[in-house]
Every structure is written in structure tokens, then in C-alpha cells.
Amino acid sequence: AIDSALTNRPDAALSQEQINNAQRSLALERARRTPDLTAGFIYDKYGNAFNNFTGLSVAMDIPVFNRNQGAVNLAEIGVNSAQAGFDNAQAIVRNDVIDAYDKLTIYYQQQNTLPADYLSRVQNISVEATQTYNARVIGLLDYLDKIRTYQSAQLNYITLQNNIFQAQQQVNYTTNTRFF
């Protein structure tokens, strides 16, 4: 599940893309270290001083000794920052998946602790309470107490089933994969 999440989650992919962009920026800044030498040919038919002027131009960038060291250092810091962000994103993804899986495991354990005939026993509470009340064996307060117990047990079971479903969907969401 963790491998699936690291592969499929967009936030993990985004952090990987940020590393790639930072590495491209570093390569660009390293390429800018070398001063550019530019040579050109100039022809001007009616120039300000001479007619049919022909010339040759040669130019070179001024920072010969600096060699773009500040921008290269900044790009290296950007790569390190992007790597730290990537590690953080992976840790977040792992924690999200582990938390979702732990919740699902807890709810499955709660469901497994219920007896096999739990629903039939809960249903019997209602049926027996109604029968004994109709036979005038118990009073109205006892009958209402048993019906409340029945309702509470049913609601607890429905809540447990809902929690299991929500935990399954949370695992699907955190992994960005359909497991359930």
C-alpha cells in the first residue's frame, strides 16, 4: 500500500518534479559559468561617419573571474531544499497510509470480537420484549428499557459498519488506489 501511494499520489509526484526542476536549474547555472564569446560582422551602407562601413565585432561577458558562483550556490541550495521537501512528502505519505491502515485494522478487530450470532441476539431482544410486554409479564418502563437497548445495539453495529467503510475509503484515498 505504501509503494502504491508513493507511486500514485500526486503530492509525491509533485515533490519529485520539484527535484527535477531544481536539478535542471542547477545545470543551467553551471552552463552559465562559462563566459559567452560573441563574434559578429557589421555592415552599414549609410552610417553616421562612413558610407558602406564594414566592421567586425567581438564581445565577451564581464564576469570572467566570478564564474556565476552565487547563482550556482543558490541552485545547489534549491536542489537540497527540493530533496528535503521530497523526503518530507514521502514521510507524510507513509504516515497517512499507516494511520489509515491502523484505523481499518482496529475496526476489523472490533468487528471480529462480536459474536457470530450478534445480530440475531439483538433482534431477539426486541421480539422477546414485545412478547413479554403483550403477555403483561413486564411493565412499560422495562419494555422501553429493552427497546432502547435494542436501538442502541443496532446503532452501535451500524456505526461500526460505517466506520469500517470509512476506513476502507480512507485507505483508498491515501494510496490513490482502489483496494476496496
TIBABA-179579 format. One record per residue (C-alpha): z, y, x; residue in one letter. Coordinates in steps of 0.2 Angstrom, whole numbers, plus 5000, padded with zeros to 4 digits. Example, Ala and Ser with C-alpha at 12.3 -4.5 7.8 and 13.67 -1.06 7.14 Angstrom:
<atoms>
503949785062a;503649955068s;
</atoms>
This chain:
<atoms>
500050005000a;500450125014i;498750085023d;497850115006s;498750285004a;498350335022l;496550295019t;496350365001n;497450514999r;496550675001p;498050765009d;498050645023a;496150665025a;496350845025l;497550845039s;496350735049q;494950855046e;496050995052q;496250905068i;494350885069n;494151065066n;495451115079a;494550995092q;492851075088r;493651245091s;494351195107l;492651135113a;491851295108l;493151395118e;492951285133r;491051315132a;491351505131r;492251495148r;490551495157t;489851675158p;488151685150d;486751745161l;485451835151t;483751875158a;482351965149g;480652055150f;480452235143i;478852325139y;478752495131d;477052575128k;477652755124y;479352765132g;480352925134n;479952945153a;478452825157f;477052765147n;476752575147n;478452545155f;478652365161t;480352305166g;481452155170l;483252145164s;484652035170v;486452035161a;488051935164m;489651935154d;491052035162i;492551915161p;491951815176v;493751785183f;494651765166n;493551625160r;494251645142n;495951565147q;496851645132g;495651585119a;495651405127v;497551405127n;497551465109l;496351325104a;497451195113e;498951255103i;497951245087g;497551065091v;499351025095n;499851105078s;498551015069a;499150845076q;500950895071a;500350935054g;499350765053f;500950675059d;501950765046n;500650725032a;500750535037q;502650535036a;502550615019i;501350495013v;502350345019r;503950415012n;503050444995d;502450264994v;504050185000i;505050284987d;503850244973a;503950054978y;505850054979d;505950134961k;504749994955l;505749864964t;507449924956i;506649924939y;505949754941y;507649694947q;508449764931q;507149684920q;507549514929n;509349524926t;509049524907l;509249354899p;507749264894a;508149274875d;508749454876y;507549524863l;507949384850s;509849404853r;509649594850v;508649554834q;509949434828n;511249574829i;510349674816s;509949524805v;511749454806e;512449624802a;511349644787t;511849464781q;513649484783t;513649664775y;512749594760n;513949454758a;515349584759r;516149504774v;516149664784i;516349844779g;515149994780l;515950054797l;515749884805d;513949874799y;513450044805l;514350004822d;513249844824k;511649934819i;512050074832r;512249934844t;510649864839y;509750034841q;510550064857s;510049894864a;508249924858q;508150094865l;508850034882n;507549904883y;506050024878i;506750144891t;506750004904l;504949954900q;504450144900n;505250164917n;504350014924i;502650084918f;503050254925q;503550174942a;501850074942q;500950234939q;501850324952q;501350184965v;499550204959n;499650394961y;500550394978t;499250274985t;497750344976n;497350164972t;497450064956r;498649924959f;499249914941f;
</atoms>
